[in-house]
Amino acid sequence: MKTIARNPKAGIYPAAPDYIHALEVQAPARFLYVSGTMGLDSKGAPGKTLDEQLDLI
């Protein structure tokens, strides 16, 4: 099983050092586990529309 931390730093609110936004687990299939936090931009503001919030998540 391979795990890949998915923790983008550009365009979204940064995570704490002991936290990641998502974890991808590979083999035999691929899974992406995402955190339960809001989608926030790099300044900490939520997206104004649902589509913007989903893009940030």
C-alpha positions in Angstrom: 0.0 0.0 0.0 1.3 3.4 -1.0 0.2 6.6 0.7 0.6 10.1 -0.6 0.0 13.2 1.4 -2.0 15.8 -0.6 -1.3 19.1 1.1 -1.3 22.0 -1.4 0.2 25.2 -0.1 -0.8 27.6 -2.9 -4.2 29.2 -3.0 -5.7 27.7 0.1 -5.4 28.3 3.9 -2.2 26.5 5.1 -2.5 23.4 7.3 -0.8 23.1 10.7 2.5 21.1 10.8 0.7 18.1 12.3 -2.2 18.1 9.8 -2.7 17.3 6.1 -5.6 18.3 3.9 -5.9 14.9 2.2 -4.3 11.4 2.0 -4.3 9.3 -1.1 -4.0 5.5 -0.5 -3.1 3.4 -3.5 -3.3 -0.4 -4.1 -5.2 -2.3 -5.0 -7.3 0.7 -5.8 -7.0 4.4 -5.3 -8.7 6.3 -2.4 -8.5 9.9 -1.5 -9.4 10.8 2.0 -10.1 14.5 2.6 -10.3 16.4 5.8 -13.6 17.7 7.1 -12.5 21.3 7.2 -13.9 24.2 5.1 -12.3 25.2 1.9 -10.5 28.4 2.7 -8.3 30.5 0.4 -4.7 31.5 1.3 -6.1 34.4 3.4 -8.5 32.2 5.3 -11.7 33.3 3.5 -14.3 30.7 2.3 -15.3 30.6 -1.4 -18.3 32.8 -2.1 -20.1 30.1 -4.1 -20.4 26.3 -3.7 -18.2 25.8 -6.8 -15.5 28.0 -5.3 -15.7 26.2 -2.0 -15.4 22.8 -3.7 -12.4 24.0 -5.7 -10.7 25.0 -2.5 -11.5 21.7 -0.8 
